[in-house]
Amino acid sequence: MLAIEGGEPVRSSFLPYGKQCIDNSDIAAVAEVLQSDWLTTGPKVEEFERALTETCNATYAVAVNSGTAALHAAAYALGIGPGDEVIVPPITFVSSVSIIVHLGATPVFADVCPETLCIDPASVEKLLTKRTKAIVCVDFAGQPCNYDELRSFGLPIIQDGCHALGASYKGQAVGSLNELCTFSFHPVKNITTAEGGAILTSDENLARRARSFRNHGLSLDQRQRREKNTWAYEVHELGFNYRLSDIQSALGISQLGKLEEFLKKRRALAAYYDRALAGIDGVEPLSSLDGREHAYHLYVARFPRQKYSVDRDQLFRALRAEGIGVMVHYFPIHLQPFFEEKFGTKGGDCPVAELRSAEILTLPLFVQMNEKDVSDVVEALTKVCEFYRV
Ligand SMILES: *Cc1c(COP(=O)(O)O)cnc(C)c1O
């Protein structure tokens, strides 16, 4: 009997969909900074930025205190402002879009590809106008978008790579593909600094603008003023306090050193799911396309509505009752009340996103998962899907 109906759950302890992987070397790296002179805006920030440019094969990295701050600084660096339109996908975290609104520009929602949930170049093409200033592309779940086609429009791309640290597109690392790429280091992401993010670019001017935006538009930061033996700074533009601390940067450096090992584990878990789910009718993993090396931040599967007597939310509740921490990534942003009210977006604007969003679940996937954990997920899926399948 299903746990939701009073039966025995597959797991007695809850398995979350994602979580950080911290070991003693991470703890030691943080402790070392706590005993040093610089808790923030010191040498560890620069060291972390250098490590990120090496990992991503980009020229510049600007570390900030969240993925959202990274997106905000990237859009600011491009000069996005009132009167501009920016094309965005609806299947993403809200901040890929909210930063456009914060800068006074208008988000224009393009639909997504049904197989990958990445922004659909054909839909983007239909929405281009004289006002279109940039395209936000989200590498959904960790799989890069179709950049050959997206770049053919000749517009700057803000690549939201928050899922995709470690991924690559036709052999080129995410972070070096487009004008700007952003990462998040939230605990569920591929590496963590607790809270944190970064902007990667190979354009010196964009890097300079993002760096200024991170620190109130000040011409010199605290460390530079000390080195130059001056108290003075100039403000030519305004910014925010989006600085990442040295404590967080030390954690980031330590975590980044383990990225390859983390990716290997994530890819092995994804391959296990691929094999196991092929044997369950009514569970269809998203496609992973040729020429794109997936970073598997998320493992997302589709549960086609017509295969079941109940909707996705009932499958969600039943799997949660079995102890499996499934999630939904994401509800379409253009259907959130704020966007409907402010921009007049509505159901039918992005039909693929709307249909797919109601059929997907994210399965648990994180570095410390063991064989028993993944087999529990498969057992619970088998149990729940069989019960509700028509
Ligand atoms: C996590 C995430 C963000 C926001 O990152 P924070 O560090 O939480 O601010 C933005 N976009 C996507 C696609 C994300 O997954």
The ligand as an SDF file (V2000), in Angstrom:
LIG
                    3D

 15 15  0  0  0  0  0  0  0  0999 V2000
   19.8880   29.3400   -8.1070 C   0  0  0  0  0  0  0  0  0  0  0  0
   19.5200   30.0610   -9.3440 C   0  0  0  0  0  0  0  0  0  0  0  0
   19.5040   31.4530   -9.4170 C   0  0  0  0  0  0  0  0  0  0  0  0
   19.7120   32.3310   -8.2230 C   0  0  0  0  0  0  0  0  0  0  0  0
   20.8690   32.0930   -7.5190 O   0  0  0  0  0  0  0  0  0  0  0  0
   20.9920   32.5860   -5.9810 P   0  0  0  0  0  0  0  0  0  0  0  0
   22.4110   32.3020   -5.6570 O   0  0  0  0  0  0  0  0  0  0  0  0
   20.0230   31.7770   -5.2020 O   0  0  0  0  0  0  0  0  0  0  0  0
   20.6610   34.0380   -5.9600 O   0  0  0  0  0  0  0  0  0  0  0  0
   19.2390   32.0330  -10.6390 C   0  0  0  0  0  0  0  0  0  0  0  0
   18.9730   31.3020  -11.7220 N   0  0  0  0  0  0  0  0  0  0  0  0
   18.9450   29.9620  -11.6890 C   0  0  0  0  0  0  0  0  0  0  0  0
   18.6500   29.1960  -12.9380 C   0  0  0  0  0  0  0  0  0  0  0  0
   19.1970   29.3030  -10.4940 C   0  0  0  0  0  0  0  0  0  0  0  0
   19.1400   27.9650  -10.4430 O   0  0  0  0  0  0  0  0  0  0  0  0
  1  2  1  0
  2  3  1  0
  2 14  2  0
  3  4  1  0
  3 10  2  0
  4  5  1  0
  5  6  1  0
  6  7  2  0
  6  8  1  0
  6  9  1  0
 10 11  1  0
 11 12  2  0
 12 13  1  0
 12 14  1  0
 14 15  1  0
M  END
$$$$
